[in-house]
Amino acid sequence: MFERPSHSSTGSFRDLGVMLLDELRGAVLRVRRARRWFLVDPLTKAFIKACMIMKMSRIRSMTLMKAIIKTIRILRQTISKEYELLQIGIQEAWKLSELASSWGHKTAREWRRNKSYIILQALTLQWLTRLFGGLTRVM
């Protein structure tokens, strides 16, 4: 589908910089199409705008590359359903593990770090919200 440029020893940084900028443009486009642009913090928006305005042909700085990669990761998390479920479920998982450990359950504190359990709690909360017509507060 998409062909990646070959990485030769002479132009690998240039190709990598171009790939990073293309990926950043694509991530911004996906976030905007998902109508989640309002969730992106202002500092990230400013960095993205600066990258788009500069029209860089090559990136030499490793620090700039790391910043672009971090920005792409933030944008991907913004549209990720799994990340949204983790945000919703983590608070409920902590509450339930604290309750169970106060009742004497020995392994209840391990639930806090169990990703599957956290997602299960988020899905349960969402299901209860739909079932009771919004009476349950989700996030």
N, CA, C and O atoms as CSV, one atom per row, in Angstrom:
chain,resi,resn,atom,element,x,y,z
A,1,MET,N,N,0.831,-1.179,0.000
A,1,MET,CA,C,0.000,0.000,0.000
A,1,MET,C,C,0.878,1.246,0.000
A,1,MET,O,O,0.882,1.997,-0.976
A,2,PHE,N,N,1.623,1.476,1.082
A,2,PHE,CA,C,2.558,2.587,1.133
A,2,PHE,C,C,3.962,2.033,1.030
A,2,PHE,O,O,4.313,1.085,1.732
A,3,GLU,N,N,4.750,2.606,0.179
A,3,GLU,CA,C,6.129,2.172,0.066
A,3,GLU,C,C,7.005,3.087,0.887
A,3,GLU,O,O,6.905,4.310,0.797
A,4,ARG,N,N,7.857,2.490,1.683
A,4,ARG,CA,C,8.771,3.272,2.492
A,4,ARG,C,C,10.053,3.484,1.704
A,4,ARG,O,O,10.513,2.587,0.998
A,5,PRO,N,N,10.626,4.670,1.828
A,5,PRO,CA,C,11.870,4.905,1.115
A,5,PRO,C,C,12.980,4.037,1.683
A,5,PRO,O,O,13.003,3.725,2.873
A,6,SER,N,N,13.896,3.656,0.810
A,6,SER,CA,C,15.009,2.832,1.269
A,6,SER,C,C,15.964,3.677,2.099
A,6,SER,O,O,16.174,4.858,1.823
A,7,HIS,N,N,16.537,3.050,3.123
A,7,HIS,CA,C,17.449,3.751,4.017
A,7,HIS,C,C,18.886,3.437,3.623
A,7,HIS,O,O,19.436,2.405,4.007
A,8,SER,N,N,19.469,4.315,2.873
A,8,SER,CA,C,20.874,4.166,2.557
A,8,SER,C,C,21.681,4.916,3.612
A,8,SER,O,O,21.122,5.684,4.396
A,9,SER,N,N,22.954,4.701,3.632
A,9,SER,CA,C,23.784,5.339,4.656
A,9,SER,C,C,23.891,6.847,4.443
A,9,SER,O,O,24.189,7.572,5.392
A,10,THR,N,N,23.660,7.334,3.246
A,10,THR,CA,C,23.809,8.767,2.994
A,10,THR,C,C,22.557,9.552,3.322
A,10,THR,O,O,22.654,10.666,3.837
A,11,GLY,N,N,21.399,9.013,3.044
A,11,GLY,CA,C,20.186,9.797,3.210
A,11,GLY,C,C,19.223,9.244,4.227
A,11,GLY,O,O,18.038,9.573,4.174
A,12,SER,N,N,19.669,8.426,5.143
A,12,SER,CA,C,18.732,7.777,6.060
A,12,SER,C,C,18.080,8.777,7.004
A,12,SER,O,O,16.888,8.661,7.287
A,13,PHE,N,N,18.840,9.768,7.502
A,13,PHE,CA,C,18.251,10.750,8.397
A,13,PHE,C,C,17.243,11.619,7.650
A,13,PHE,O,O,16.204,11.983,8.202
A,14,ARG,N,N,17.546,11.947,6.411
A,14,ARG,CA,C,16.615,12.753,5.621
A,14,ARG,C,C,15.325,11.984,5.397
A,14,ARG,O,O,14.235,12.527,5.572
A,15,ASP,N,N,15.447,10.719,5.009
A,15,ASP,CA,C,14.273,9.894,4.783
A,15,ASP,C,C,13.478,9.712,6.068
A,15,ASP,O,O,12.248,9.740,6.043
A,16,LEU,N,N,14.159,9.527,7.177
A,16,LEU,CA,C,13.489,9.357,8.454
A,16,LEU,C,C,12.742,10.629,8.845
A,16,LEU,O,O,11.617,10.563,9.340
A,17,GLY,N,N,13.358,11.771,8.625
A,17,GLY,CA,C,12.703,13.043,8.915
A,17,GLY,C,C,11.460,13.253,8.075
A,17,GLY,O,O,10.435,13.709,8.581
A,18,VAL,N,N,11.544,12.925,6.797
A,18,VAL,CA,C,10.399,13.051,5.905
A,18,VAL,C,C,9.296,12.087,6.333
A,18,VAL,O,O,8.118,12.445,6.329
A,19,MET,N,N,9.676,10.862,6.702
A,19,MET,CA,C,8.686,9.889,7.156
A,19,MET,C,C,7.999,10.362,8.432
A,19,MET,O,O,6.787,10.205,8.579
A,20,LEU,N,N,8.768,10.939,9.354
A,20,LEU,CA,C,8.186,11.434,10.601
A,20,LEU,C,C,7.197,12.568,10.336
A,20,LEU,O,O,6.109,12.595,10.911
A,21,LEU,N,N,7.568,13.482,9.486
A,21,LEU,CA,C,6.666,14.595,9.171
A,21,LEU,C,C,5.411,14.112,8.451
A,21,LEU,O,O,4.319,14.619,8.709
A,22,ASP,N,N,5.552,13.138,7.550
A,22,ASP,CA,C,4.378,12.567,6.884
A,22,ASP,C,C,3.474,11.859,7.886
A,22,ASP,O,O,2.249,11.961,7.811
A,23,GLU,N,N,4.087,11.143,8.821
A,23,GLU,CA,C,3.307,10.455,9.847
A,23,GLU,C,C,2.595,11.456,10.753
A,23,GLU,O,O,1.461,11.220,11.169
A,24,LEU,N,N,3.253,12.570,11.057
A,24,LEU,CA,C,2.631,13.612,11.870
A,24,LEU,C,C,1.428,14.207,11.151
A,24,LEU,O,O,0.377,14.410,11.759
A,25,ARG,N,N,1.575,14.485,9.865
A,25,ARG,CA,C,0.448,15.005,9.086
A,25,ARG,C,C,-0.716,14.016,9.070
A,25,ARG,O,O,-1.877,14.400,9.216
A,26,GLY,N,N,-0.385,12.744,8.890
A,26,GLY,CA,C,-1.424,11.713,8.878
A,26,GLY,C,C,-2.133,11.578,10.217
A,26,GLY,O,O,-3.348,11.393,10.270
A,27,ALA,N,N,-1.361,11.673,11.305
A,27,ALA,CA,C,-1.954,11.570,12.643
A,27,ALA,C,C,-2.884,12.746,12.917
A,27,ALA,O,O,-3.955,12.572,13.497
A,28,VAL,N,N,-2.475,13.939,12.502
A,28,VAL,CA,C,-3.330,15.120,12.674
A,28,VAL,C,C,-4.625,14.942,11.880
A,28,VAL,O,O,-5.711,15.251,12.370
A,29,LEU,N,N,-4.501,14.451,10.675
A,29,LEU,CA,C,-5.673,14.233,9.831
A,29,LEU,C,C,-6.627,13.215,10.454
A,29,LEU,O,O,-7.842,13.416,10.432
A,30,ARG,N,N,-6.085,12.113,11.016
A,30,ARG,CA,C,-6.928,11.097,11.648
A,30,ARG,C,C,-7.643,11.644,12.883
A,30,ARG,O,O,-8.807,11.324,13.123
A,31,VAL,N,N,-6.944,12.468,13.663
A,31,VAL,CA,C,-7.564,13.057,14.854
A,31,VAL,C,C,-8.679,14.014,14.451
A,31,VAL,O,O,-9.743,14.032,15.071
A,32,ARG,N,N,-8.438,14.797,13.425
A,32,ARG,CA,C,-9.474,15.737,12.976
A,32,ARG,C,C,-10.671,15.007,12.374
A,32,ARG,O,O,-11.812,15.419,12.581
A,33,ARG,N,N,-10.425,13.936,11.640
A,33,ARG,CA,C,-11.533,13.163,11.070
A,33,ARG,C,C,-12.354,12.477,12.163
A,33,ARG,O,O,-13.563,12.295,12.022
A,34,ALA,N,N,-11.685,12.100,13.246
A,34,ALA,CA,C,-12.387,11.468,14.375
A,34,ALA,C,C,-13.088,12.503,15.249
A,34,ALA,O,O,-13.756,12.154,16.223
A,35,ARG,N,N,-12.933,13.772,14.898
A,35,ARG,CA,C,-13.529,14.893,15.634
A,35,ARG,C,C,-13.074,14.924,17.091
A,35,ARG,O,O,-13.874,15.127,18.004
A,36,ARG,N,N,-11.785,14.720,17.286
A,36,ARG,CA,C,-11.214,14.739,18.629
A,36,ARG,C,C,-10.132,15.805,18.770
A,36,ARG,O,O,-9.364,15.785,19.732
A,37,TRP,N,N,-10.068,16.714,17.838
A,37,TRP,CA,C,-9.030,17.746,17.853
A,37,TRP,C,C,-9.127,18.617,19.096
A,37,TRP,O,O,-8.113,19.108,19.592
A,38,PHE,N,N,-10.337,18.811,19.603
A,38,PHE,CA,C,-10.515,19.644,20.791
A,38,PHE,C,C,-9.885,19.009,22.035
A,38,PHE,O,O,-9.662,19.702,23.028
A,39,LEU,N,N,-9.596,17.713,21.999
A,39,LEU,CA,C,-8.979,17.034,23.133
A,39,LEU,C,C,-7.455,17.207,23.187
A,39,LEU,O,O,-6.829,16.907,24.203
A,40,VAL,N,N,-6.875,17.684,22.106
A,40,VAL,CA,C,-5.422,17.880,22.048
A,40,VAL,C,C,-5.076,19.154,22.802
A,40,VAL,O,O,-5.698,20.198,22.602
A,41,ASP,N,N,-4.072,19.057,23.677
A,41,ASP,CA,C,-3.712,20.219,24.494
A,41,ASP,C,C,-3.097,21.334,23.635
A,41,ASP,O,O,-2.532,21.054,22.577
A,42,PRO,N,N,-3.202,22.586,24.078
A,42,PRO,CA,C,-2.738,23.728,23.284
A,42,PRO,C,C,-1.243,23.705,22.960
A,42,PRO,O,O,-0.846,24.142,21.880
A,43,LEU,N,N,-0.422,23.210,23.859
A,43,LEU,CA,C,1.016,23.162,23.599
A,43,LEU,C,C,1.320,22.204,22.445
A,43,LEU,O,O,2.159,22.503,21.596
A,44,THR,N,N,0.650,21.068,22.412
A,44,THR,CA,C,0.834,20.110,21.323
A,44,THR,C,C,0.343,20.699,20.005
A,44,THR,O,O,0.979,20.530,18.965
A,45,LYS,N,N,-0.793,21.392,20.058
A,45,LYS,CA,C,-1.300,22.047,18.847
A,45,LYS,C,C,-0.306,23.077,18.319
A,45,LYS,O,O,-0.089,23.171,17.111
A,46,ALA,N,N,0.294,23.846,19.218
A,46,ALA,CA,C,1.272,24.865,18.810
A,46,ALA,C,C,2.499,24.220,18.185
A,46,ALA,O,O,3.020,24.716,17.186
A,47,PHE,N,N,2.969,23.107,18.769
A,47,PHE,CA,C,4.129,22.408,18.209
A,47,PHE,C,C,3.813,21.872,16.820
A,47,PHE,O,O,4.639,21.969,15.913
A,48,ILE,N,N,2.633,21.310,16.651
A,48,ILE,CA,C,2.231,20.779,15.341
A,48,ILE,C,C,2.167,21.897,14.311
A,48,ILE,O,O,2.635,21.740,13.184
A,49,LYS,N,N,1.585,23.026,14.705
A,49,LYS,CA,C,1.483,24.164,13.782
A,49,LYS,C,C,2.872,24.662,13.384
A,49,LYS,O,O,3.112,24.993,12.223
A,50,ALA,N,N,3.783,24.714,14.356
A,50,ALA,CA,C,5.156,25.151,14.052
A,50,ALA,C,C,5.838,24.188,13.092
A,50,ALA,O,O,6.544,24.620,12.181
A,51,CYS,N,N,5.637,22.889,13.285
A,51,CYS,CA,C,6.242,21.898,12.379
A,51,CYS,C,C,5.691,22.032,10.970
A,51,CYS,O,O,6.429,21.880,9.996
A,52,MET,N,N,4.411,22.314,10.856
A,52,MET,CA,C,3.798,22.432,9.532
A,52,MET,C,C,4.204,23.723,8.832
A,52,MET,O,O,4.318,23.750,7.606
A,53,ILE,N,N,4.424,24.785,9.587
A,53,ILE,CA,C,4.792,26.065,9.004
A,53,ILE,C,C,6.236,26.045,8.506
A,53,ILE,O,O,6.539,26.625,7.463
A,54,MET,N,N,7.129,25.383,9.244
A,54,MET,CA,C,8.560,25.428,8.919
A,54,MET,C,C,8.926,24.767,7.604
A,54,MET,O,O,9.945,25.123,7.013
A,55,LYS,N,N,8.143,23.829,7.129
A,55,LYS,CA,C,8.421,23.125,5.877
A,55,LYS,C,C,9.848,22.587,5.841
A,55,LYS,O,O,10.636,22.923,4.957
A,56,MET,N,N,10.152,21.765,6.799
A,56,MET,CA,C,11.499,21.202,6.921
A,56,MET,C,C,11.724,20.161,5.828
A,56,MET,O,O,10.850,19.343,5.541
A,57,SER,N,N,12.898,20.206,5.231
A,57,SER,CA,C,13.234,19.192,4.238
A,57,SER,C,C,14.036,18.072,4.865
A,57,SER,O,O,14.005,16.938,4.388
A,58,ARG,N,N,14.759,18.387,5.937
A,58,ARG,CA,C,15.452,17.349,6.693
A,58,ARG,C,C,15.532,17.734,8.156
A,58,ARG,O,O,15.543,18.908,8.525
A,59,ILE,N,N,15.586,16.715,8.956
A,59,ILE,CA,C,15.667,16.922,10.396
A,59,ILE,C,C,16.996,16.345,10.858
A,59,ILE,O,O,17.267,15.158,10.677
A,60,ARG,N,N,17.810,17.184,11.447
A,60,ARG,CA,C,19.114,16.730,11.933
A,60,ARG,C,C,19.110,16.467,13.433
A,60,ARG,O,O,19.870,15.634,13.926
A,61,SER,N,N,18.273,17.162,14.138
A,61,SER,CA,C,18.276,17.103,15.593
A,61,SER,C,C,17.527,15.874,16.103
A,61,SER,O,O,16.370,15.646,15.749
A,62,MET,N,N,18.200,15.091,16.936
A,62,MET,CA,C,17.565,13.939,17.558
A,62,MET,C,C,16.489,14.390,18.551
A,62,MET,O,O,15.482,13.706,18.732
A,63,THR,N,N,16.702,15.529,19.183
A,63,THR,CA,C,15.723,16.058,20.126
A,63,THR,C,C,14.421,16.402,19.407
A,63,THR,O,O,13.334,16.123,19.913
A,64,LEU,N,N,14.535,17.006,18.234
A,64,LEU,CA,C,13.340,17.330,17.450
A,64,LEU,C,C,12.639,16.059,16.989
A,64,LEU,O,O,11.410,15.993,17.002
A,65,MET,N,N,13.399,15.060,16.587
A,65,MET,CA,C,12.800,13.791,16.179
A,65,MET,C,C,12.034,13.159,17.339
A,65,MET,O,O,10.926,12.654,17.159
A,66,LYS,N,N,12.635,13.190,18.535
A,66,LYS,CA,C,11.970,12.625,19.705
A,66,LYS,C,C,10.691,13.392,20.032
A,66,LYS,O,O,9.692,12.793,20.428
A,67,ALA,N,N,10.720,14.708,19.868
A,67,ALA,CA,C,9.527,15.520,20.132
A,67,ALA,C,C,8.419,15.203,19.132
A,67,ALA,O,O,7.246,15.141,19.502
A,68,ILE,N,N,8.784,15.003,17.875
A,68,ILE,CA,C,7.787,14.652,16.856
A,68,ILE,C,C,7.195,13.279,17.144
A,68,ILE,O,O,5.987,13.086,17.011
A,69,ILE,N,N,8.033,12.324,17.538
A,69,ILE,CA,C,7.550,10.984,17.862
A,69,ILE,C,C,6.610,11.028,19.059
A,69,ILE,O,O,5.585,10.345,19.071
A,70,LYS,N,N,6.951,11.823,20.062
A,70,LYS,CA,C,6.081,11.961,21.238
A,70,LYS,C,C,4.742,12.583,20.853
A,70,LYS,O,O,3.697,12.168,21.355
A,71,THR,N,N,4.768,13.559,19.980
A,71,THR,CA,C,3.534,14.204,19.519
A,71,THR,C,C,2.667,13.219,18.749
A,71,THR,O,O,1.449,13.200,18.927
A,72,ILE,N,N,3.268,12.411,17.907
A,72,ILE,CA,C,2.515,11.390,17.163
A,72,ILE,C,C,1.885,10.403,18.139
A,72,ILE,O,O,0.735,10.002,17.960
A,73,ARG,N,N,2.628,10.013,19.168
A,73,ARG,CA,C,2.101,9.091,20.179
A,73,ARG,C,C,0.902,9.708,20.909
A,73,ARG,O,O,-0.089,9.023,21.162
A,74,ILE,N,N,0.991,10.986,21.244
A,74,ILE,CA,C,-0.114,11.675,21.921
A,74,ILE,C,C,-1.349,11.700,21.026
A,74,ILE,O,O,-2.462,11.461,21.494
A,75,LEU,N,N,-1.157,11.987,19.745
A,75,LEU,CA,C,-2.289,12.032,18.814
A,75,LEU,C,C,-2.920,10.654,18.643
A,75,LEU,O,O,-4.143,10.539,18.556
A,76,ARG,N,N,-2.103,9.619,18.595
A,76,ARG,CA,C,-2.643,8.263,18.469
A,76,ARG,C,C,-3.442,7.878,19.707
A,76,ARG,O,O,-4.478,7.220,19.603
A,77,GLN,N,N,-2.963,8.289,20.875
A,77,GLN,CA,C,-3.686,7.987,22.109
A,77,GLN,C,C,-5.019,8.723,22.154
A,77,GLN,O,O,-5.982,8.231,22.744
A,78,THR,N,N,-5.078,9.882,21.543
A,78,THR,CA,C,-6.307,10.663,21.540
A,78,THR,C,C,-7.431,9.932,20.815
A,78,THR,O,O,-8.592,10.045,21.208
A,79,ILE,N,N,-7.107,9.189,19.768
A,79,ILE,CA,C,-8.155,8.498,19.017
A,79,ILE,C,C,-8.244,7.017,19.361
A,79,ILE,O,O,-9.064,6.300,18.788
A,80,SER,N,N,-7.416,6.552,20.283
A,80,SER,CA,C,-7.398,5.144,20.644
A,80,SER,C,C,-8.538,4.813,21.607
A,80,SER,O,O,-8.669,5.450,22.653
A,81,LYS,N,N,-9.342,3.845,21.268
A,81,LYS,CA,C,-10.445,3.401,22.117
A,81,LYS,C,C,-9.904,2.728,23.381
A,81,LYS,O,O,-10.466,2.904,24.462
A,82,GLU,N,N,-8.835,1.971,23.254
A,82,GLU,CA,C,-8.247,1.288,24.407
A,82,GLU,C,C,-7.744,2.295,25.440
A,82,GLU,O,O,-7.941,2.101,26.640
A,83,TYR,N,N,-7.103,3.354,24.988
A,83,TYR,CA,C,-6.605,4.380,25.895
A,83,TYR,C,C,-7.761,5.064,26.623
A,83,TYR,O,O,-7.666,5.358,27.815
A,84,GLU,N,N,-8.845,5.312,25.904
A,84,GLU,CA,C,-10.021,5.923,26.520
A,84,GLU,C,C,-10.606,5.002,27.593
A,84,GLU,O,O,-11.002,5.461,28.664
A,85,LEU,N,N,-10.657,3.704,27.298
A,85,LEU,CA,C,-11.166,2.753,28.287
A,85,LEU,C,C,-10.259,2.682,29.516
A,85,LEU,O,O,-10.743,2.550,30.639
A,86,LEU,N,N,-8.961,2.768,29.306
A,86,LEU,CA,C,-8.035,2.760,30.440
A,86,LEU,C,C,-8.245,3.976,31.330
A,86,LEU,O,O,-8.201,3.871,32.556
A,87,GLN,N,N,-8.472,5.120,30.716
A,87,GLN,CA,C,-8.705,6.328,31.502
A,87,GLN,C,C,-9.978,6.213,32.332
A,87,GLN,O,O,-10.016,6.649,33.483
A,88,ILE,N,N,-11.009,5.631,31.753
A,88,ILE,CA,C,-12.280,5.491,32.455
A,88,ILE,C,C,-12.182,4.444,33.557
A,88,ILE,O,O,-12.652,4.676,34.671
A,89,GLY,N,N,-11.584,3.306,33.265
A,89,GLY,CA,C,-11.609,2.174,34.175
A,89,GLY,C,C,-10.627,2.198,35.313
A,89,GLY,O,O,-10.831,1.495,36.303
A,90,ILE,N,N,-9.563,2.979,35.216
A,90,ILE,CA,C,-8.522,2.927,36.235
A,90,ILE,C,C,-9.019,3.401,37.594
A,90,ILE,O,O,-8.650,2.834,38.622
A,91,GLN,N,N,-9.836,4.414,37.606
A,91,GLN,CA,C,-10.354,4.932,38.873
A,91,GLN,C,C,-11.275,3.907,39.539
A,91,GLN,O,O,-11.209,3.700,40.751
A,92,GLU,N,N,-12.118,3.279,38.754
A,92,GLU,CA,C,-13.032,2.272,39.297
A,92,GLU,C,C,-12.268,1.039,39.772
A,92,GLU,O,O,-12.609,0.454,40.801
A,93,ALA,N,N,-11.241,0.646,39.030
A,93,ALA,CA,C,-10.442,-0.510,39.438
A,93,ALA,C,C,-9.742,-0.245,40.767
A,93,ALA,O,O,-9.658,-1.139,41.610
A,94,TRP,N,N,-9.244,0.963,40.962
A,94,TRP,CA,C,-8.601,1.316,42.229
A,94,TRP,C,C,-9.604,1.259,43.376
A,94,TRP,O,O,-9.299,0.736,44.447
A,95,LYS,N,N,-10.793,1.793,43.150
A,95,LYS,CA,C,-11.820,1.781,44.200
A,95,LYS,C,C,-12.177,0.351,44.596
A,95,LYS,O,O,-12.232,0.024,45.781
A,96,LEU,N,N,-12.419,-0.497,43.600
A,96,LEU,CA,C,-12.827,-1.866,43.888
A,96,LEU,C,C,-11.695,-2.681,44.519
A,96,LEU,O,O,-11.944,-3.508,45.396
A,97,SER,N,N,-10.454,-2.455,44.080
A,97,SER,CA,C,-9.342,-3.191,44.685
A,97,SER,C,C,-9.128,-2.749,46.127
A,97,SER,O,O,-8.785,-3.565,46.982
A,98,GLU,N,N,-9.325,-1.475,46.400
A,98,GLU,CA,C,-9.202,-0.974,47.773
A,98,GLU,C,C,-10.299,-1.567,48.658
A,98,GLU,O,O,-10.040,-1.948,49.800
A,99,LEU,N,N,-11.506,-1.644,48.138
A,99,LEU,CA,C,-12.622,-2.220,48.882
A,99,LEU,C,C,-12.374,-3.703,49.171
A,99,LEU,O,O,-12.562,-4.163,50.297
A,100,ALA,N,N,-11.953,-4.441,48.148
A,100,ALA,CA,C,-11.711,-5.878,48.323
A,100,ALA,C,C,-10.544,-6.140,49.275
A,100,ALA,O,O,-10.588,-7.087,50.061
A,101,SER,N,N,-9.508,-5.315,49.212
A,101,SER,CA,C,-8.376,-5.519,50.127
A,101,SER,C,C,-8.767,-5.180,51.564
A,101,SER,O,O,-8.245,-5.783,52.502
A,102,SER,N,N,-9.678,-4.222,51.750
A,102,SER,CA,C,-10.139,-3.919,53.105
A,102,SER,C,C,-10.996,-5.052,53.665
A,102,SER,O,O,-11.117,-5.195,54.882
A,103,TRP,N,N,-11.590,-5.856,52.789
A,103,TRP,CA,C,-12.363,-7.008,53.227
A,103,TRP,C,C,-11.477,-8.229,53.450
A,103,TRP,O,O,-11.961,-9.270,53.895
A,104,GLY,N,N,-10.190,-8.115,53.147
A,104,GLY,CA,C,-9.257,-9.204,53.413
A,104,GLY,C,C,-8.815,-9.997,52.194
A,104,GLY,O,O,-8.144,-11.019,52.342
A,105,HIS,N,N,-9.170,-9.556,50.997
A,105,HIS,CA,C,-8.723,-10.254,49.779
A,105,HIS,C,C,-7.242,-9.972,49.582
A,105,HIS,O,O,-6.840,-8.814,49.475
A,106,LYS,N,N,-6.430,-11.020,49.534
A,106,LYS,CA,C,-4.969,-10.861,49.549
A,106,LYS,C,C,-4.399,-10.350,48.229
A,106,LYS,O,O,-3.411,-9.616,48.234
A,107,THR,N,N,-4.983,-10.712,47.135
A,107,THR,CA,C,-4.415,-10.324,45.833
A,107,THR,C,C,-5.172,-9.160,45.189
A,107,THR,O,O,-4.971,-8.882,44.006
A,108,ALA,N,N,-6.026,-8.486,45.933
A,108,ALA,CA,C,-6.846,-7.411,45.350
A,108,ALA,C,C,-6.007,-6.228,44.884
A,108,ALA,O,O,-6.387,-5.560,43.922
A,109,ARG,N,N,-4.896,-5.952,45.524
A,109,ARG,CA,C,-4.057,-4.812,45.109
A,109,ARG,C,C,-3.413,-5.034,43.738
A,109,ARG,O,O,-3.021,-4.074,43.075
A,110,GLU,N,N,-3.305,-6.270,43.321
A,110,GLU,CA,C,-2.741,-6.573,41.997
A,110,GLU,C,C,-3.711,-6.195,40.877
A,110,GLU,O,O,-3.289,-6.026,39.733
A,111,TRP,N,N,-5.001,-6.060,41.187
A,111,TRP,CA,C,-5.998,-5.689,40.175
A,111,TRP,C,C,-5.705,-4.316,39.594
A,111,TRP,O,O,-6.049,-4.043,38.444
A,112,ARG,N,N,-5.078,-3.453,40.372
A,112,ARG,CA,C,-4.805,-2.081,39.924
A,112,ARG,C,C,-3.885,-2.039,38.714
A,112,ARG,O,O,-3.959,-1.114,37.905
A,113,ARG,N,N,-3.030,-3.023,38.592
A,113,ARG,CA,C,-2.063,-3.052,37.493
A,113,ARG,C,C,-2.479,-4.003,36.367
A,113,ARG,O,O,-1.754,-4.153,35.383
A,114,ASN,N,N,-3.628,-4.635,36.507
A,114,ASN,CA,C,-4.112,-5.586,35.519
A,114,ASN,C,C,-4.899,-4.830,34.445
A,114,ASN,O,O,-6.004,-4.347,34.690
A,115,LYS,N,N,-4.314,-4.740,33.266
A,115,LYS,CA,C,-4.911,-3.969,32.177
A,115,LYS,C,C,-6.274,-4.529,31.764
A,115,LYS,O,O,-7.196,-3.768,31.472
A,116,SER,N,N,-6.399,-5.834,31.741
A,116,SER,CA,C,-7.665,-6.459,31.361
A,116,SER,C,C,-8.765,-6.127,32.364
A,116,SER,O,O,-9.903,-5.861,31.978
A,117,TYR,N,N,-8.431,-6.142,33.625
A,117,TYR,CA,C,-9.410,-5.824,34.666
A,117,TYR,C,C,-9.859,-4.370,34.565
A,117,TYR,O,O,-11.040,-4.066,34.733
A,118,ILE,N,N,-8.921,-3.480,34.291
A,118,ILE,CA,C,-9.245,-2.052,34.158
A,118,ILE,C,C,-10.185,-1.824,32.978
A,118,ILE,O,O,-11.152,-1.071,33.091
A,119,ILE,N,N,-9.905,-2.470,31.851
A,119,ILE,CA,C,-10.764,-2.328,30.670
A,119,ILE,C,C,-12.138,-2.938,30.938
A,119,ILE,O,O,-13.153,-2.396,30.498
A,120,LEU,N,N,-12.179,-4.069,31.659
A,120,LEU,CA,C,-13.455,-4.674,32.018
A,120,LEU,C,C,-14.292,-3.718,32.864
A,120,LEU,O,O,-15.499,-3.603,32.651
A,121,GLN,N,N,-13.669,-3.036,33.812
A,121,GLN,CA,C,-14.405,-2.086,34.645
A,121,GLN,C,C,-14.946,-0.922,33.806
A,121,GLN,O,O,-16.067,-0.465,34.027
A,122,ALA,N,N,-14.157,-0.453,32.857
A,122,ALA,CA,C,-14.607,0.643,31.993
A,122,ALA,C,C,-15.780,0.211,31.121
A,122,ALA,O,O,-16.752,0.951,30.973
A,123,LEU,N,N,-15.691,-0.971,30.551
A,123,LEU,CA,C,-16.788,-1.466,29.719
A,123,LEU,C,C,-18.049,-1.680,30.551
A,123,LEU,O,O,-19.156,-1.413,30.083
A,124,THR,N,N,-17.885,-2.161,31.782
A,124,THR,CA,C,-19.030,-2.341,32.673
A,124,THR,C,C,-19.673,-0.998,32.994
A,124,THR,O,O,-20.898,-0.878,32.981
A,125,LEU,N,N,-18.860,0.006,33.281
A,125,LEU,CA,C,-19.396,1.336,33.556
A,125,LEU,C,C,-20.145,1.904,32.350
A,125,LEU,O,O,-21.217,2.492,32.498
A,126,GLN,N,N,-19.582,1.727,31.170
A,126,GLN,CA,C,-20.252,2.220,29.965
A,126,GLN,C,C,-21.575,1.487,29.734
A,126,GLN,O,O,-22.570,2.094,29.339
A,127,TRP,N,N,-21.575,0.186,29.982
A,127,TRP,CA,C,-22.788,-0.601,29.806
A,127,TRP,C,C,-23.850,-0.154,30.808
A,127,TRP,O,O,-25.018,-0.011,30.446
A,128,LEU,N,N,-23.462,0.067,32.050
A,128,LEU,CA,C,-24.414,0.526,33.065
A,128,LEU,C,C,-24.962,1.914,32.732
A,128,LEU,O,O,-26.132,2.203,32.985
A,129,THR,N,N,-24.126,2.755,32.174
A,129,THR,CA,C,-24.575,4.087,31.774
A,129,THR,C,C,-25.635,3.998,30.685
A,129,THR,O,O,-26.645,4.700,30.736
A,130,ARG,N,N,-25.405,3.140,29.707
A,130,ARG,CA,C,-26.410,2.966,28.653
A,130,ARG,C,C,-27.680,2.321,29.196
A,130,ARG,O,O,-28.785,2.678,28.789
A,131,LEU,N,N,-27.520,1.371,30.117
A,131,LEU,CA,C,-28.660,0.653,30.671
A,131,LEU,C,C,-29.574,1.574,31.478
A,131,LEU,O,O,-30.797,1.492,31.371
A,132,PHE,N,N,-28.979,2.442,32.277
A,132,PHE,CA,C,-29.762,3.318,33.135
A,132,PHE,C,C,-29.947,4.716,32.560
A,132,PHE,O,O,-30.398,5.618,33.266
A,133,GLY,N,N,-29.614,4.903,31.322
A,133,GLY,CA,C,-29.876,6.161,30.639
A,133,GLY,C,C,-29.055,7.336,31.145
A,133,GLY,O,O,-29.574,8.449,31.229
A,134,GLY,N,N,-27.817,7.126,31.478
A,134,GLY,CA,C,-26.939,8.217,31.886
A,134,GLY,C,C,-26.951,8.527,33.350
A,134,GLY,O,O,-26.366,9.530,33.758
A,135,LEU,N,N,-27.594,7.708,34.175
A,135,LEU,CA,C,-27.602,7.956,35.614
A,135,LEU,C,C,-26.258,7.669,36.267
A,135,LEU,O,O,-25.925,8.249,37.300
A,136,THR,N,N,-25.487,6.770,35.658
A,136,THR,CA,C,-24.150,6.454,36.141
A,136,THR,C,C,-23.165,7.399,35.478
A,136,THR,O,O,-23.257,7.650,34.276
A,137,ARG,N,N,-22.231,7.922,36.246
A,137,ARG,CA,C,-21.270,8.879,35.700
A,137,ARG,C,C,-20.062,8.135,35.149
A,137,ARG,O,O,-19.403,7.391,35.876
A,138,VAL,N,N,-19.772,8.332,33.879
A,138,VAL,CA,C,-18.589,7.766,33.250
A,138,VAL,C,C,-17.665,8.908,32.915
A,138,VAL,O,O,-17.971,9.730,32.051
A,139,MET,N,N,-16.542,8.967,33.588
A,139,MET,CA,C,-15.478,9.951,33.369
A,139,MET,C,C,-15.948,11.311,33.534
A,139,MET,O,O,-15.172,12.255,33.383
